[in-house]
């Protein structure tokens, strides 16, 4: 199951981030939310494309890395903990 803020590459090759979006039902605005993949802007698409190439280079050298996009739109690399 996806979580808020998680990145996903769509079938069309573009990137999206999961976001909780409000659903308005009757007189209770904000009581319900829907988790949806929202496509990112073109600038962020370019940044993530470049980061993906760099991520592949880490993985080829044996490092298990994850790619994160923080709330400010900065791309972050995080090394996965070693499994024993």
C-alpha positions as CSV (number, residue, x, y, z in Angstrom):
1,X,0.0,0.0,0.0
2,X,1.3,3.5,-0.8
3,X,1.9,6.1,1.8
4,X,1.7,9.9,1.8
5,X,4.7,11.4,-0.1
6,X,5.8,8.2,-1.7
7,X,7.1,8.6,-5.3
8,X,5.8,6.4,-8.1
9,X,6.8,6.2,-11.8
10,X,3.7,6.0,-13.9
11,X,3.2,3.7,-17.0
12,X,3.7,6.8,-19.2
13,X,7.2,7.3,-17.7
14,X,6.3,10.4,-15.7
15,X,6.7,10.7,-11.9
16,X,3.9,11.2,-9.4
17,X,3.8,11.6,-5.6
18,X,1.0,10.1,-3.4
19,X,-1.0,12.8,-1.7
20,X,-4.0,12.8,0.7
21,X,-6.7,14.8,-1.0
22,X,-9.8,16.1,0.7
23,X,-13.2,14.6,-0.3
24,X,-16.2,16.8,0.3
25,X,-19.3,14.9,1.2
26,X,-22.3,16.9,2.4
27,X,-21.6,19.3,5.3
28,X,-18.4,17.6,6.6
29,X,-15.5,19.2,4.6
30,X,-12.2,17.5,5.2
31,X,-13.7,14.5,7.1
32,X,-12.7,12.1,4.3
33,X,-9.5,12.0,2.2
34,X,-8.4,10.0,-0.8
35,X,-4.9,8.8,-1.4
36,X,-4.1,9.7,-5.0
37,X,-0.9,9.7,-7.2
38,X,-0.6,13.4,-8.4
39,X,1.8,13.9,-11.4
40,X,4.6,16.3,-10.7
41,X,5.6,19.4,-12.6
42,X,8.1,19.3,-15.5
43,X,11.0,20.8,-13.5
44,X,10.6,18.1,-10.9
45,X,10.3,15.4,-13.6
46,X,13.7,16.5,-14.9
47,X,15.2,16.4,-11.5
48,X,13.9,12.9,-10.8
49,X,15.0,11.6,-14.2
50,X,18.6,12.8,-13.4
51,X,18.4,11.4,-9.9
52,X,17.2,8.0,-11.2
53,X,20.3,7.8,-13.4
54,X,22.5,8.5,-10.4
55,X,20.5,6.0,-8.3
56,X,21.2,3.3,-10.9
57,X,24.9,4.0,-10.7
58,X,24.8,3.5,-6.9
59,X,22.9,0.2,-7.3
60,X,25.4,-1.0,-9.9
61,X,28.1,-0.6,-7.2
62,X,26.1,-2.6,-4.7
63,X,24.5,0.2,-2.7
64,X,20.8,-0.2,-2.1
65,X,19.4,3.3,-2.2
66,X,16.0,4.9,-2.1
67,X,15.0,8.2,-3.7
68,X,12.9,10.6,-1.7
69,X,11.4,14.0,-2.5
70,X,11.0,16.2,0.6
71,X,8.1,18.6,1.0
72,X,10.3,21.5,-0.3
73,X,10.8,19.6,-3.6
74,X,14.4,18.6,-2.9
75,X,15.6,15.2,-4.1
76,X,17.2,13.1,-1.4
77,X,19.1,9.8,-1.6
78,X,18.8,7.4,1.4
79,X,20.8,4.2,1.8
80,X,18.6,1.3,2.8
81,X,19.6,-0.5,6.0
82,X,21.6,-3.7,5.5
83,X,19.6,-6.8,6.0
84,X,21.2,-9.6,8.0
